[in-house]
């Protein structure tokens, strides 16, 4: 079956049974009960691609219905950030990453429906988020308008910037200015290990210069909570540090292609920034295509069962690598088929094999939609 036919078939199935597909998951192994906002946004983007290919108006109607939900009081109950999760002890906005997912969905909806209301609402939410010009990072914004601390997870900051870069709205120049500052500060905020792996936390935030001292206690509490969950609090400091870093490297491997996907989105919108030519970023691209990365993903629970590399690597490769057409198709086909082989269940038509959250994992097929339609039409999937 051609990949595009599989996508259209899955979309048709979702439309016929929305109560099976357009419902919230719990963010995989984190087990955070989510609202419908995330998955409805993901499905919206899938239907944009299907509509572009088929020109069938029924998909446009579904896109409008999903977008109208995302701008409704249910999704944004207090007129500030979008409500993504409800778990005691955690923010309800899901940091910056939750907002980024809704930004991209509404940006797509605005483009395909030619309804500027969707994108302009995203613009409004973007500027409600405090931007720290001294370190080039954004604060989280709770759904009731409370300004929370700077989001300490690098991929959250990256995705927020990448999805905001999609906006073609009246204040797009101001948005671009902040994104350029974010890119300029990557030399401080992004840690790339020697082998090219992108390190999960923003490590530099823990190294106190004056502009960052106010958030150090918050980040130390984050680290303490994480260490406690691993059962290693109370051991000698050097042992705790070593185990924490080992766990973070393991986690970083499963998130590497998730970061590279967002970097690809950002490069397409801001193609001339010097960061793209830096040796450090070159190492990250090389790691993405390495056997080392492919092997380390095999048993990583943050990889195929959670962040689907088979859906994320192909787009990143299409942006960052220059390989022959034949070789490219073989590589992209391998990644996509590997993901489906591991997780897709032909009987249920869900990504419910080897995953803790089949609802979200199924919705994440949307990440394939940034591939050119020509590629989607050429790749064969063995399902």
C-alpha positions as a printed Julia matrix, in Angstrom:
383×3 Matrix{Float64}:
   0.0    0.0    0.0
   1.18   3.51  -0.76
   1.78   5.62   2.33
  -0.66   8.28   1.18
  -3.4    5.67   0.75
  -2.76   4.45   4.3
  -3.01   8.01   5.61
  -6.27   8.67   3.75
  -7.73   5.36   4.93
  -6.79   6.12   8.53
  -8.3    9.59   8.22
 -11.53   8.15   6.86
 -11.66   5.71   9.75
 -11.12   8.52  12.25
 -13.94  10.58  10.76
 -16.33   7.63  10.97
 -15.41   6.93  14.59
 -14.35  10.21  16.24
 -15.04   8.84  19.71
 -12.26   6.34  19.11
  -9.67   8.73  17.68
 -10.4   12.36  18.6
 -10.12  11.77  22.33
  -7.33  12.52  24.78
  -4.52  10.24  25.79
  -2.16  10.63  28.74
   1.16  11.58  27.15
   2.61   8.1   27.06
   4.78   6.96  29.91
   4.33  10.26  31.78
   0.71   9.28  32.49
  -0.55  12.87  32.57
  -4.3   12.93  31.87
  -4.75  15.24  28.89
  -7.64  17.26  27.5
  -8.76  16.71  23.88
  -6.75  19.78  22.77
  -3.53  17.99  21.85
  -4.9   15.1   19.82
  -7.54  17.19  18.05
  -4.75  19.53  16.98
  -2.65  16.66  15.67
  -5.55  15.21  13.68
  -6.34  18.62  12.23
  -2.9   18.72  10.6
  -3.36  15.24   9.13
  -6.65  16.34   7.56
  -4.99  19.42   6.09
  -2.65  17.18   4.12
  -5.46  14.83   3.07
  -7.52  17.81   1.92
  -4.6   19.22  -0.07
  -4.28  15.9   -1.9
  -7.94  14.95  -2.39
  -9.62  18.39  -2.51
 -12.61  16.73  -0.86
 -14.61  19.4    0.98
 -15.61  17.03   3.77
 -12.04  17.21   5.09
 -12.19  20.99   5.08
 -15.35  20.8    7.16
 -13.58  18.54   9.68
 -10.63  20.94   9.81
 -12.96  23.85  10.6
 -14.75  21.86  13.3
 -11.47  20.92  14.99
 -10.09  24.45  14.72
 -13.27  25.93  16.15
 -12.9   23.62  19.14
  -9.3   24.75  19.67
 -10.31  28.4   19.87
 -13.34  27.69  22.06
 -13.73  28.37  25.77
 -13.39  24.64  26.38
  -9.85  24.65  25.03
  -8.92  28.09  26.42
 -11.19  28.56  29.41
  -9.72  31.77  30.86
  -8.6   33.55  27.7
  -4.9   32.85  28.25
  -3.0   29.65  27.38
  -4.6   26.47  26.04
  -5.63  23.84  28.59
  -3.65  20.68  27.79
  -3.52  18.53  30.91
  -4.97  18.08  34.37
  -2.57  16.49  36.81
  -2.03  17.53  40.39
   1.38  19.11  40.87
   1.88  19.99  37.19
   0.93  23.03  35.14
  -2.21  22.73  33.04
  -0.67  24.41  30.0
   1.86  21.55  29.65
   4.75  23.97  29.61
   5.58  25.56  26.3
   5.25  22.31  24.38
   1.48  22.09  24.82
   1.09  25.6   23.47
   3.39  24.84  20.55
   1.24  21.89  19.44
  -1.86  24.09  19.35
   0.03  26.91  17.64
   1.0   24.66  14.74
  -2.51  23.22  14.37
  -4.18  26.62  14.25
  -1.5   28.0   11.91
  -2.28  25.18   9.49
  -6.02  25.73   9.92
  -5.67  29.43   9.22
  -3.71  28.77   6.05
  -6.0   26.15   4.53
  -9.3   27.83   5.48
  -8.01  31.38   4.85
  -9.49  32.33   8.21
  -7.06  34.7    9.92
  -8.95  34.43  13.21
  -7.18  31.15  14.02
  -3.64  32.47  13.5
  -4.33  35.84  15.12
  -5.55  34.12  18.27
  -2.26  32.18  18.35
  -0.41  35.46  17.93
  -2.25  36.83  20.95
  -1.35  33.8   23.09
   2.27  33.99  21.91
   2.65  37.56  23.17
   1.01  36.68  26.48
   4.09  34.54  27.14
   6.88  36.49  28.83
  10.15  36.43  26.88
  13.41  36.85  28.8
  15.68  38.9   26.55
  18.67  38.31  28.85
  18.73  34.58  28.19
  16.61  34.17  25.06
  13.98  31.91  26.64
  10.25  31.99  27.35
   8.33  31.65  30.61
   5.44  29.25  30.89
   1.94  30.73  31.07
  -0.69  28.97  33.15
  -4.21  28.73  31.75
  -5.47  31.3   34.31
  -2.86  33.85  33.21
  -0.32  33.2   35.97
   3.23  33.74  34.72
   5.25  30.69  35.7
   9.0   30.08  35.59
  11.11  29.75  32.45
  10.5   26.34  30.9
  13.71  24.35  31.64
  13.23  21.66  28.97
  15.05  22.5   25.75
  12.68  20.79  23.33
   9.78  22.79  24.78
  11.54  26.08  24.02
  12.56  24.86  20.57
   9.09  23.68  19.55
   7.53  26.9   20.85
   9.88  28.93  18.64
   9.43  26.65  15.62
   5.63  26.69  15.74
   5.47  30.44  16.35
   7.66  30.91  13.26
   4.79  29.5   11.18
   2.62  32.55  11.84
   1.95  35.0    9.02
   0.14  37.53  11.16
   0.26  41.32  11.62
   2.98  41.16  14.32
   5.1   38.51  12.57
   8.16  40.79  12.53
   8.06  41.08  16.32
   7.64  37.3   16.58
  10.61  36.77  14.27
  12.72  39.16  16.35
  12.22  37.02  19.47
  12.88  33.81  17.54
  16.15  35.24  16.22
  17.19  36.1   19.78
  16.32  32.53  20.8
  18.57  31.25  18.0
  21.36  33.67  18.95
  21.34  32.31  22.51
  21.6   28.66  21.48
  25.32  28.8   22.22
  24.32  29.25  25.89
  21.11  27.24  26.12
  21.75  24.2   23.95
  24.05  21.41  25.11
  25.28  19.12  22.33
  27.38  16.2   23.51
  30.57  15.13  21.72
  28.75  12.5   19.68
  26.13  15.04  18.54
  23.34  14.07  20.92
  21.15  16.99  22.05
  21.0   17.0   25.85
  17.46  17.11  27.25
  17.62  19.84  29.94
  18.85  23.39  29.45
  21.94  22.69  31.5
  23.18  26.26  31.51
  20.18  27.42  33.53
  21.66  25.66  36.53
  24.9   27.67  36.29
  24.0   30.86  38.11
  24.79  34.12  36.47
  22.82  37.14  37.66
  20.03  36.95  35.07
  19.31  33.34  35.94
  19.6   33.23  39.73
  15.86  33.59  40.26
  15.07  30.33  38.52
  17.87  28.18  39.95
  15.84  27.06  43.02
  12.95  26.04  40.77
  15.21  23.98  38.53
  16.89  22.34  41.5
  13.46  21.26  42.71
  12.72  19.82  39.26
  15.96  17.83  39.38
  15.25  16.7   42.95
  11.77  15.47  41.99
  13.17  13.56  39.03
  15.92  11.96  41.12
  13.43  11.04  43.82
  11.24   9.28  41.24
  14.27   7.21  40.28
  14.9    6.21  43.89
  18.38   7.7   44.04
  17.9   10.64  46.42
  19.97  10.29  49.55
  23.01   8.67  47.96
  26.37  10.36  47.71
  26.28  13.49  45.59
  28.71  12.28  42.95
  26.76   9.04  42.55
  23.48  10.97  42.26
  24.99  13.27  39.64
  26.32  10.34  37.63
  23.03   8.46  37.71
  21.04  11.59  36.9
  23.22  12.27  33.87
  22.99   8.67  32.71
  19.19   8.81  32.91
  19.15  12.13  31.1
  21.39  10.83  28.3
  19.1    7.82  27.89
  16.11  10.17  27.72
  17.94  12.51  25.35
  18.46   9.69  22.84
  14.7    9.12  22.58
  14.14  12.84  22.09
  16.96  13.55  19.64
  14.87  13.23  16.47
  12.01  15.12  18.15
  14.42  18.04  18.56
  15.78  17.66  15.05
  12.24  17.68  13.64
  11.57  21.06  15.29
  14.95  22.35  14.13
  13.93  21.39  10.58
  10.68  23.34  10.96
  12.66  26.34  12.17
  15.27  26.15   9.43
  12.57  26.22   6.76
  11.29  29.49   8.23
  14.64  31.02   9.22
  17.05  29.5    6.69
  19.98  31.9    6.92
  20.87  31.9   10.61
  24.56  31.04  11.21
  23.62  28.32  13.7
  22.79  25.96  10.82
  26.41  26.06   9.65
  27.93  25.61  13.11
  30.13  22.56  13.8
  28.01  21.71  16.85
  24.81  21.46  14.86
  26.63  19.54  12.17
  27.46  16.92  14.83
  23.75  16.62  15.66
  22.89  15.97  12.02
  25.66  13.38  11.78
  24.4   11.64  14.9
  20.88  11.54  13.43
  22.11   9.52  10.43
  24.53   7.34  12.4
  24.29   3.63  13.16
  24.98   4.54  16.78
  21.73   6.48  17.02
  19.73   3.79  15.2
  21.08   1.1   17.56
  20.55   3.14  20.71
  16.89   3.68  19.82
  16.12  -0.04  19.7
  15.34  -0.48  23.4
  14.77   3.15  24.35
  11.3    3.66  25.82
  11.34   7.31  24.75
  11.88   6.23  21.13
   9.52   4.08  19.05
   6.96   3.55  21.85
   6.74   7.29  22.64
   8.43   9.79  20.3
   7.93   8.04  16.94
  11.32   8.29  15.18
   9.83   6.6   12.12
   7.6    9.65  11.66
  10.13  12.27  12.8
  13.47  11.25  11.28
  12.22  11.34   7.65
  11.23  15.01   7.76
  14.43  16.04   9.53
  16.5   14.14   6.97
  14.59  15.73   4.1
  15.59  19.17   5.36
  19.13  18.62   6.62
  20.69  16.05   4.3
  21.5   15.97   0.62
  21.37  12.42  -0.63
  20.43  10.88  -3.95
  16.74  10.43  -4.69
  16.93   6.63  -4.73
  18.92   6.43  -1.49
  16.64   9.0    0.15
  13.51   7.0   -0.62
  15.07   3.83   0.74
  16.12   5.51   3.98
  12.8    7.28   4.55
  10.89   4.1    3.72
  12.95   2.11   6.23
  12.2    4.53   9.09
   8.47   4.74   8.38
   8.04   1.0    7.98
  10.07   0.3   11.11
   7.75   2.53  13.14
   4.62   0.9   11.72
   6.03  -2.59  12.17
   6.72  -1.94  15.83
   3.54  -0.1   16.75
   0.72  -0.31  14.2
  -2.01  -2.88  14.7
  -3.85  -3.69  11.45
  -6.79  -5.21  13.33
  -7.54  -2.17  15.49
  -6.14   0.41  13.02
  -4.36   2.05  15.93
  -0.75   2.53  16.97
  -1.4    0.36  20.0
   1.5   -2.11  19.91
   4.4   -1.5   22.3
   3.12   1.86  23.55
   1.54   3.12  26.74
  -0.7    5.66  25.02
  -2.23   4.38  21.77
  -4.51   7.42  21.35
  -1.69   9.95  21.28
   0.63   7.61  19.41
  -1.95   7.16  16.65
  -2.54  10.91  16.4
   1.18  11.48  15.98
   1.07  10.19  12.44
   0.51  13.88  11.74
   4.28  14.33  11.95
   4.56  12.69   8.52
   2.46  15.45   6.95
   5.37  17.83   6.53
   6.91  15.48   4.0
   6.23  16.54   0.4
   3.13  14.92  -1.08
   5.29  13.36  -3.82
   7.19  11.36  -1.18
   3.99  10.26   0.55
   2.71   9.02  -2.81
   5.87   7.04  -3.61
   6.65   5.25  -0.35
   5.25   1.75   0.09
   4.23   0.62   3.58
   4.02  -3.04   4.53
   0.72  -3.15   6.4
